[in-house]
């Protein structure tokens, strides 16, 4: 797993995924970039992208409820901060991938680290 705060910016490629107007506050989008499955959340007019998988048991996190900046796994209640991917409640102890997001006009772009 990785967190975009720990990745060198020159190794990230940004992919356009949607328009800001396509996602309202409190909503989410499901996105595939290559083999990566992501869920993109809009919370308080900010946009966040994380891997769509619980590190505890592989459940799709996008199906979970939002509680502030946390997404709650629908299977066992593990919680993850969508700003960082950090696991914040048991049974998860491993963080999930968090991806950088850029907004260029009305275009949302998600950054994915490239293997060099």
PyMOL commands that set and color helices and strands:
alter all, ss='L'
color gray80, all
select helices_A, chain A and resi 4-6+9-11+20-22+61-63
alter helices_A, ss='H'
color red, helices_A
select strands_A, chain A and resi 12-19+28-33+36-43+46-51+65-67+70-72+79-81+87-89+98-99+101-104+107-113
alter strands_A, ss='S'
color yellow, strands_A
deselect
rebuild
show_as cartoon
